[in-house]
């Protein structure tokens, strides 16, 4: 039954089925290359294809080893024909450039921005050598977009906001002209480009533009996820992990930017929705989810504190502490990914066509002309309409929450008063019982004392009576002794008289 359920879950995940197919292909070709080196180009292409597929699903850790292997294999094939020159194989060069872009994208996705910067610098050296020999390598649209995105991210991390925006614009244009923004299989790519453009605009002090792009990114993400995260138990762990990967960063950026432009109610609604989804995920997924949930609660507490809604803020902080008791360092690590809002509005010039990969896209013949300004205005208008439509409902939701909290507080206060009344009655009853018990005890003590007094009196009287009787006995004995002594004396006197008479008669 479990096997059938797992099979059913995977059947609902074409991405996972494609991953399995590509992984099996790579494993098979690795086995063949050992005995048939002619299979090396096929293996290199399979590695590149597998890595690209994983990147489209944000599978950065899973892509790391194969991505590095792809660069190594592609580099071997490129170097096999000697130094780069006019007779260099365009196919070998394209494969190598693509593999290097994939590696930089993996590094960027895993937060290794310094390493990604070095990788992109090495790629520019290769591209320059190719251009010297008039070799313009045709690349897939997603490869171009990833290359431009990596350059933008690394520039943004180093504080070069102007360059970051220029590369982000180029990535956005390549996305729009390729049509990948409407491709369900590339939804995460479209989301990433919009998030990147939002970040660069935010750093450039263009808050409204930043909000419109992150709103577009969230639309792409919500289109992929639909309502599936509301029932995480119905999803396979692999699908659930893939759907959850962008959730925290995207929703947090959205909430931050809404609050930053004064749309506090919508920002709070977004944070609450994020917390709701993360709570559901926490029961199914390990890894960063608990820390993300705690961080989202801390963000909510901060916003509520600024609104003087201290009871709600303290409740959110307490929940965050309960989830990650000693996790402040982890929460701080998550906060390091937040892009600071620029204090001044910055402008920039478009990239040169070579830096923007304007003519290197493999499908360039079928691409459409894109006006970035027009697209940006369209997104801003759409975001403004969304704000107008959602603002009142968000405000009402927050009013309802505050009313519920107030009602709950009043209920708790009534319960507290009632509890105090009951406690007071209990104390009074206990005090009465204690007083009665003390009175009874006092009466018992008094009775015991009286009984003891009477006993002492009785014993004293007994002793007195015994003493009196002893005195009488002694007095009686004394009198009897005196009487006997008197009788004895009288007898002695009489005997003496008799003796005297007899003596006289005898003489």
C-alpha positions as CSV (number, residue, x, y, z in Angstrom):
1,X,0.0,0.0,0.0
2,X,2.8,2.4,0.9
3,X,4.6,1.6,-2.4
4,X,1.4,2.3,-4.3
5,X,1.0,5.6,-2.5
6,X,4.6,6.6,-3.2
7,X,4.1,5.6,-6.9
8,X,1.0,7.7,-7.0
9,X,2.7,10.7,-5.5
10,X,5.6,10.5,-8.0
11,X,3.1,10.2,-10.9
12,X,1.9,13.6,-10.0
13,X,5.5,15.0,-10.2
14,X,6.8,15.1,-13.7
15,X,9.9,16.9,-12.5
16,X,10.8,14.0,-10.3
17,X,10.2,11.5,-13.2
18,X,12.4,13.6,-15.5
19,X,15.1,13.7,-12.8
20,X,15.1,10.0,-12.4
21,X,15.4,9.5,-16.2
22,X,18.3,11.9,-16.5
23,X,20.1,10.5,-13.5
24,X,19.8,7.0,-14.9
25,X,21.1,8.2,-18.2
26,X,24.2,9.8,-16.6
27,X,24.9,6.7,-14.5
28,X,24.6,4.5,-17.6
29,X,26.9,6.7,-19.7
30,X,29.5,6.8,-16.8
31,X,29.7,3.1,-17.0
32,X,30.1,3.1,-20.8
33,X,32.8,5.8,-20.8
34,X,35.2,3.5,-18.9
35,X,35.3,1.1,-21.9
36,X,34.3,3.5,-24.7
37,X,35.8,7.0,-24.5
38,X,33.8,8.0,-27.6
39,X,30.8,8.3,-25.2
40,X,32.5,11.2,-23.4
41,X,30.7,14.0,-25.3
42,X,27.4,12.2,-24.7
43,X,28.2,11.9,-21.0
44,X,29.2,15.6,-20.8
45,X,25.9,16.6,-22.6
46,X,23.9,14.4,-20.2
47,X,25.6,16.0,-17.2
48,X,24.8,19.4,-18.5
49,X,21.2,18.5,-19.1
50,X,20.8,16.9,-15.7
51,X,22.4,19.9,-14.0
52,X,20.1,22.4,-15.9
53,X,17.1,20.3,-14.9
54,X,18.0,20.4,-11.3
55,X,18.7,24.2,-11.4
56,X,15.2,24.7,-12.8
57,X,13.9,23.1,-9.6
58,X,16.3,24.8,-7.2
59,X,18.1,21.5,-6.5
60,X,21.4,23.2,-5.8
61,X,22.9,20.7,-3.4
62,X,21.9,17.8,-5.6
63,X,23.4,19.5,-8.7
64,X,26.7,20.4,-7.1
65,X,28.7,17.2,-7.7
66,X,27.3,16.6,-11.2
67,X,27.8,20.3,-12.1
68,X,31.4,20.1,-11.2
69,X,31.8,16.9,-13.1
70,X,30.1,18.6,-16.1
71,X,32.7,21.4,-16.1
72,X,35.5,18.9,-15.9
73,X,34.3,16.7,-18.7
74,X,33.4,19.7,-20.9
75,X,36.8,21.3,-20.2
76,X,38.5,18.1,-21.3
77,X,36.6,18.0,-24.5
78,X,37.3,21.7,-25.2
79,X,41.0,21.3,-24.5
80,X,41.3,18.1,-26.5
81,X,41.6,20.0,-29.7
82,X,44.2,22.4,-28.4
83,X,44.1,26.1,-27.4
84,X,41.0,28.1,-28.3
85,X,41.3,29.3,-31.9
86,X,39.4,29.8,-35.1
87,X,38.9,26.0,-35.4
88,X,37.6,25.5,-31.9
89,X,34.4,23.5,-32.0
90,X,31.4,25.7,-31.3
91,X,29.6,22.8,-29.8
92,X,32.5,22.1,-27.4
93,X,32.7,25.8,-26.5
94,X,28.9,26.1,-25.9
95,X,28.9,23.0,-23.7
96,X,31.8,24.3,-21.6
97,X,30.4,27.8,-21.2
98,X,27.0,26.3,-20.2
99,X,28.6,24.0,-17.7
100,X,30.5,26.9,-16.1
101,X,27.3,29.0,-16.0
102,X,25.6,26.1,-14.2
103,X,28.4,25.9,-11.7
104,X,28.2,29.6,-11.0
105,X,24.4,29.3,-10.6
106,X,24.9,26.5,-8.1
107,X,27.3,28.5,-6.1
108,X,25.0,31.5,-6.1
109,X,22.0,29.4,-5.1
110,X,24.0,28.0,-2.2
111,X,25.1,31.5,-1.0
112,X,28.7,31.1,-2.2
113,X,28.7,34.5,-3.9
114,X,32.5,35.0,-3.8
115,X,33.1,31.7,-5.5
116,X,30.4,32.5,-8.0
117,X,32.1,35.8,-8.8
118,X,35.4,34.0,-9.5
119,X,33.6,31.5,-11.7
120,X,32.0,34.2,-13.7
121,X,35.3,36.0,-14.1
122,X,36.8,32.8,-15.5
123,X,33.9,32.6,-17.9
124,X,34.5,36.1,-19.1
125,X,38.1,35.2,-19.9
126,X,36.8,32.2,-22.1
127,X,34.2,34.4,-23.8
128,X,36.9,37.0,-24.6
129,X,39.1,34.4,-26.2
130,X,36.2,33.2,-28.3
131,X,35.3,36.7,-29.4
132,X,38.9,37.3,-30.4
133,X,38.5,34.5,-33.0
134,X,35.0,35.7,-33.9
135,X,33.4,32.8,-32.3
136,X,30.1,33.7,-30.7
137,X,28.8,30.7,-28.8
138,X,25.0,30.1,-29.1
139,X,23.5,29.4,-25.7
140,X,20.2,28.3,-24.5
141,X,18.0,31.1,-23.2
142,X,18.0,29.8,-19.6
143,X,21.8,29.6,-19.7
144,X,22.0,33.2,-20.7
145,X,19.6,34.2,-18.0
146,X,21.5,32.3,-15.3
147,X,24.8,33.9,-16.5
148,X,23.4,37.4,-16.3
149,X,21.7,36.6,-12.9
150,X,24.9,35.4,-11.4
151,X,26.7,38.5,-12.5
152,X,24.0,40.6,-11.0
153,X,23.9,38.7,-7.7
154,X,27.6,38.9,-7.2
155,X,27.7,42.6,-8.1
156,X,24.8,43.2,-5.6
157,X,26.7,41.3,-2.8
158,X,29.7,43.5,-3.4
159,X,27.7,46.7,-3.1
160,X,27.9,47.6,-6.8
161,X,24.2,48.4,-7.2
162,X,24.5,50.1,-10.6
163,X,26.1,47.0,-12.2
164,X,23.7,44.7,-10.4
165,X,20.7,46.6,-11.9
166,X,22.1,46.6,-15.4
167,X,22.7,42.8,-15.3
168,X,19.3,42.3,-13.8
169,X,17.6,44.3,-16.6
170,X,19.5,42.2,-19.2
171,X,18.3,39.0,-17.5
172,X,14.8,40.2,-17.4
173,X,14.8,41.2,-21.1
174,X,16.3,37.8,-22.0
175,X,13.5,36.1,-20.0
176,X,10.8,38.1,-21.7
177,X,12.1,37.8,-25.2
178,X,12.6,34.0,-24.9
179,X,9.0,33.4,-23.7
180,X,10.3,31.3,-20.7
181,X,8.3,33.6,-18.4
182,X,5.2,31.7,-19.7
183,X,6.7,28.2,-19.6
184,X,5.5,26.2,-16.6
185,X,8.7,24.2,-16.5
186,X,10.7,27.4,-16.1
187,X,8.5,29.0,-13.5
188,X,11.2,29.0,-10.9
189,X,13.6,30.7,-13.4
190,X,11.0,33.4,-14.1
191,X,10.5,33.8,-10.3
192,X,14.2,34.1,-9.7
193,X,14.7,36.8,-12.4
194,X,11.8,38.8,-10.9
195,X,13.1,38.4,-7.4
196,X,16.6,39.4,-8.6
197,X,15.2,42.5,-10.3
198,X,13.2,43.4,-7.2
199,X,16.3,43.1,-5.0
200,X,18.4,45.3,-7.3
201,X,15.6,47.9,-7.5
202,X,15.2,47.8,-3.7
203,X,18.9,48.4,-3.2
204,X,18.7,51.2,-5.8
205,X,16.0,53.0,-3.7
206,X,13.2,52.2,-6.1
207,X,10.7,50.7,-3.7
208,X,7.6,50.7,-5.9
209,X,9.4,49.1,-8.7
210,X,10.9,46.5,-6.3
211,X,7.4,45.7,-5.1
212,X,6.1,45.2,-8.6
213,X,8.8,42.7,-9.4
214,X,8.6,40.7,-6.2
215,X,4.8,40.7,-6.8
216,X,5.5,39.1,-10.2
217,X,7.8,36.6,-8.6
218,X,5.2,35.6,-6.1
219,X,2.7,35.2,-8.9
220,X,5.0,32.8,-10.7
221,X,5.6,30.9,-7.5
222,X,1.9,30.7,-6.5
223,X,1.1,29.5,-10.0
224,X,3.5,26.5,-9.5
225,X,2.4,25.8,-5.9
226,X,-1.3,26.5,-6.3
227,X,-2.8,25.4,-3.0
228,X,-0.7,22.2,-2.6
229,X,1.2,23.5,0.5
230,X,-2.0,23.7,2.4
231,X,-2.1,19.9,2.4
232,X,1.5,18.9,2.7
233,X,0.6,15.4,3.7
234,X,-0.6,14.7,0.2
235,X,2.8,15.4,-1.4
236,X,5.9,13.3,-1.7
237,X,8.8,14.5,0.4
238,X,10.8,15.4,-2.7
239,X,8.0,17.5,-4.2
240,X,7.2,19.1,-0.9
241,X,10.9,20.1,-0.4
242,X,11.1,21.5,-3.9
243,X,7.9,23.5,-3.5
244,X,8.9,24.8,0.0
245,X,12.5,25.9,-1.0
246,X,11.6,29.4,-2.3
247,X,8.8,30.0,0.2
248,X,10.5,31.7,3.1
249,X,12.8,34.1,1.1
250,X,10.1,35.1,-1.4
251,X,7.3,35.7,1.1
252,X,9.7,37.5,3.5
253,X,10.8,39.9,0.7
254,X,7.2,40.5,-0.3
255,X,6.2,41.3,3.3
256,X,9.3,43.5,3.9
257,X,8.7,45.5,0.7
258,X,5.0,46.0,1.5
259,X,5.8,47.2,5.0
260,X,8.6,49.4,3.5
261,X,6.2,51.3,1.3
262,X,3.6,51.7,4.0
263,X,1.3,48.8,3.0
264,X,1.6,47.5,6.6
265,X,-1.7,45.5,6.6
266,X,-0.8,43.7,3.4
267,X,2.7,43.1,4.8
268,X,1.2,41.6,8.0
269,X,-1.2,39.4,6.0
270,X,1.7,38.1,3.9
271,X,3.7,37.3,7.0
272,X,0.8,35.5,8.6
273,X,0.3,33.5,5.5
274,X,4.0,32.5,5.5
275,X,3.8,31.5,9.1
276,X,0.7,29.4,8.4
277,X,2.4,27.6,5.6
278,X,5.6,27.0,7.5
279,X,3.7,25.6,10.5
280,X,2.2,23.0,8.1
281,X,5.6,22.2,6.7
282,X,7.3,21.9,10.0
283,X,5.5,18.6,10.7
284,X,6.8,17.1,7.4
285,X,10.2,18.6,6.7
286,X,13.4,18.9,8.7
287,X,16.2,21.2,7.8
288,X,15.7,25.0,7.9
289,X,11.9,25.1,8.3
290,X,11.8,25.5,12.1
291,X,14.4,28.3,12.0
292,X,12.5,29.9,9.1
293,X,9.2,29.7,11.1
294,X,10.9,31.3,14.1
295,X,12.4,34.1,11.9
296,X,9.0,34.8,10.4
297,X,7.5,35.1,13.9
298,X,10.3,37.4,14.9
299,X,9.6,39.6,11.8
300,X,5.9,39.6,12.6
301,X,6.7,40.6,16.2
302,X,8.9,43.5,15.0
303,X,6.1,44.8,12.7
304,X,3.5,44.5,15.5
305,X,5.8,46.2,18.0
306,X,6.1,49.2,15.7
307,X,2.3,49.4,15.7
308,X,2.2,49.3,19.5
309,X,0.4,45.9,19.3
310,X,2.6,44.7,22.1
311,X,0.5,41.8,23.3
312,X,0.5,40.2,19.9
313,X,4.2,40.9,19.4
314,X,5.1,39.3,22.7
315,X,3.0,36.3,21.8
316,X,4.8,35.9,18.5
317,X,8.3,36.2,20.1
318,X,7.3,33.7,22.8
319,X,6.3,31.2,20.1
320,X,9.6,31.8,18.2
321,X,11.6,31.1,21.3
322,X,9.6,28.0,22.0
323,X,10.4,26.7,18.5
324,X,14.1,27.5,18.5
325,X,15.1,28.1,22.2
326,X,18.7,28.8,21.4
327,X,18.4,29.6,17.7
328,X,19.1,33.4,17.6
329,X,22.3,32.8,15.7
330,X,20.4,30.8,13.1
331,X,17.7,33.5,12.8
332,X,20.5,36.1,12.4
333,X,22.0,34.0,9.6
334,X,18.6,34.1,7.8
335,X,18.5,37.8,8.2
336,X,21.8,38.2,6.5
337,X,20.1,37.4,3.2
338,X,17.9,40.4,3.4
339,X,18.7,43.2,0.9
340,X,18.9,46.6,2.5
341,X,16.7,49.3,1.0
342,X,18.7,52.0,-0.8
343,X,18.5,55.5,0.7
344,X,18.9,57.3,-2.7
345,X,17.4,56.6,-6.1
346,X,20.1,55.2,-8.4
347,X,20.2,55.2,-12.2
348,X,22.2,53.1,-14.6
349,X,22.9,52.5,-18.3
350,X,22.1,49.3,-20.1
351,X,24.8,46.7,-20.6
352,X,26.7,46.5,-23.9
353,X,25.2,43.9,-26.2
354,X,28.2,41.5,-25.7
355,X,27.9,41.7,-21.9
356,X,24.1,41.2,-22.1
357,X,24.5,38.1,-24.3
358,X,22.2,39.8,-26.7
359,X,23.2,37.7,-29.7
360,X,24.2,34.4,-28.1
361,X,20.8,32.9,-27.4
362,X,20.4,29.7,-29.4
363,X,16.8,30.6,-30.2
364,X,17.5,34.3,-31.0
365,X,16.0,34.0,-34.5
366,X,12.6,33.4,-32.9
367,X,12.9,35.9,-30.1
368,X,10.7,39.0,-29.9
369,X,11.7,42.6,-29.3
370,X,11.2,43.6,-25.7
371,X,10.8,47.1,-24.3
372,X,11.8,46.8,-20.6
373,X,10.2,50.1,-19.7
374,X,6.9,49.0,-21.1
375,X,7.0,45.7,-19.3
376,X,8.0,47.4,-16.1
377,X,5.1,49.9,-16.4
378,X,2.7,47.0,-17.0
379,X,3.9,45.2,-13.9
380,X,3.6,48.4,-11.8
381,X,0.1,49.0,-13.1
382,X,-0.8,45.4,-12.2
383,X,0.7,45.7,-8.8
384,X,-1.1,49.0,-8.2
385,X,-4.4,47.3,-9.1
386,X,-3.6,44.4,-6.8
387,X,-2.9,46.8,-4.0
388,X,-6.1,48.6,-4.6
389,X,-8.1,45.4,-4.6
390,X,-6.4,43.8,-1.6
391,X,-5.7,46.8,0.7
392,X,-9.2,47.1,2.2
393,X,-9.5,43.3,2.7
394,X,-6.1,43.1,4.4
395,X,-7.0,46.1,6.6
396,X,-10.3,44.4,7.6
397,X,-8.4,41.1,8.3
398,X,-6.1,43.0,10.7
399,X,-9.1,44.7,12.3
400,X,-10.7,41.3,12.7
401,X,-7.6,40.0,14.3
402,X,-7.3,42.9,16.7
403,X,-11.0,42.5,17.5
404,X,-10.5,38.8,18.2
405,X,-7.4,39.6,20.3
406,X,-9.3,42.3,22.2
407,X,-12.3,39.9,22.7
408,X,-9.9,37.2,23.8
409,X,-8.2,39.7,26.2
410,X,-11.6,40.7,27.6
411,X,-12.6,37.1,28.0
412,X,-9.3,36.4,29.7
413,X,-9.9,39.5,32.0
414,X,-13.4,38.3,32.8
415,X,-12.0,34.8,33.5
416,X,-9.3,36.5,35.7
417,X,-11.9,38.5,37.6
418,X,-14.1,35.4,38.0
419,X,-11.1,33.4,39.1
420,X,-10.2,36.1,41.6
421,X,-13.7,36.1,42.9
422,X,-13.8,32.3,43.2
423,X,-10.4,32.4,44.8
424,X,-11.5,35.1,47.2
425,X,-14.6,33.0,48.2
426,X,-12.4,30.0,48.6
427,X,-10.0,32.0,50.7
428,X,-12.9,33.3,52.8
429,X,-14.3,29.8,53.2
430,X,-10.9,28.5,54.1
431,X,-10.4,31.3,56.5
432,X,-13.8,30.6,58.1
433,X,-13.0,27.0,58.3
434,X,-9.6,27.8,59.7
435,X,-11.2,30.2,62.3
436,X,-13.7,27.5,63.2
437,X,-11.0,24.9,63.5
438,X,-8.9,27.3,65.5
439,X,-11.9,28.0,67.8
440,X,-12.5,24.3,68.2
441,X,-8.9,23.8,68.9
442,X,-8.9,26.6,71.4
443,X,-11.9,25.1,73.1
444,X,-10.2,21.7,73.1
445,X,-7.1,23.4,74.5
446,X,-9.3,25.1,77.2
447,X,-11.1,21.9,78.0
448,X,-7.8,20.1,78.2
449,X,-6.4,22.9,80.4
450,X,-9.4,22.8,82.7
451,X,-9.2,19.0,82.9
452,X,-5.5,19.3,83.7
453,X,-6.3,22.0,86.3
454,X,-8.9,19.8,87.9
455,X,-6.6,16.9,87.8
456,X,-3.9,19.0,89.4
457,X,-6.4,20.1,92.0
458,X,-7.5,16.6,92.6
459,X,-4.0,15.4,93.0
460,X,-3.2,18.4,95.2
461,X,-6.3,17.6,97.4
462,X,-5.3,13.9,97.4
463,X,-1.8,14.9,98.6
464,X,-3.3,17.3,101.2
465,X,-5.7,14.6,102.4
466,X,-2.9,12.1,102.4
467,X,-0.9,14.6,104.4
468,X,-3.7,15.2,106.8
469,X,-4.3,11.6,107.3
470,X,-0.6,11.1,107.8
471,X,-0.6,13.9,110.4
472,X,-3.6,12.5,112.1
473,X,-2.0,9.0,112.0
474,X,1.1,10.4,113.5
475,X,-0.8,12.4,116.1
476,X,-2.8,9.3,117.0
477,X,0.4,7.3,117.3
478,X,1.9,10.0,119.4
479,X,-1.1,10.1,121.7
480,X,-1.2,6.4,121.9
481,X,2.5,6.4,122.7
482,X,2.0,9.0,125.4
483,X,-0.9,7.1,126.8
484,X,1.2,3.9,126.9
485,X,4.1,5.8,128.4
486,X,1.8,7.2,131.0
487,X,0.4,3.8,131.8
488,X,3.9,2.4,131.9
489,X,5.0,5.2,134.3
490,X,1.9,4.7,136.4
491,X,2.6,1.0,136.5
492,X,6.2,1.6,137.4
493,X,5.0,4.0,140.2
494,X,2.5,1.5,141.5
495,X,5.1,-1.2,141.4
496,X,7.5,1.0,143.2
497,X,4.8,1.7,145.9
498,X,4.2,-2.0,146.1
499,X,7.8,-2.7,146.4
500,X,8.1,-0.1,149.1
501,X,5.2,-1.5,151.1
502,X,6.6,-5.0,150.8
503,X,10.0,-3.7,151.9
504,X,8.4,-2.0,154.9
505,X,6.4,-5.1,155.8
506,X,9.5,-7.3,155.6
507,X,11.6,-5.1,157.8
